[in-house]
Amino acid sequence: MRPLKTKVSITIDEDVIEKIRRLAEDDDRSVSQFINIILKDYIRNQEDLDPV
């Protein structure tokens, strides 16, 4: 079963979204999939840095 997804709308600087589009295409992923990966990695890294 696929995890539930929530649709959101955000505003991203043009230079950032263009870079994300290129990186997503290079990785053969949709922009949405690629942003999700980036966010998950960021959150995981933040959790690793937080003292318990």
FIMIDREN-673791 format. One record per residue (C-alpha): x, y, z; residue in one letter. Coordinates in steps of 0.5 Angstrom, whole numbers, plus 500, padded with zeros to 3 digits. Example, Ala and Ser with C-alpha at 12.3 -4.5 7.8 and 13.67 -1.06 7.14 Angstrom:
2
525491516A 527498514S 
***
This chain:
52
500500500M 503507498R 504512504P 498518504L 500524500K 498531501T 498536496K 501543498V 502549494S 509553495I 513559492T 520557490I 525562487D 526561480E 533559480D 532554485V 526551482I 530551475E 536547479K 531542482I 528541475R 535539472R 537535478L 530531478A 531530470E 538528471D 535523476D 529521472D 524523477R 519528477S 520535481V 515532486S 519526487Q 525529487F 523535492I 520529497N 527526497I 531532498I 526534504L 527527507K 534527507D 534534510Y 529532516I 534525517R 540530517N 537534522Q 534529527E 541526527D 544533529L 539533535D 541531541P 537526545V 
***
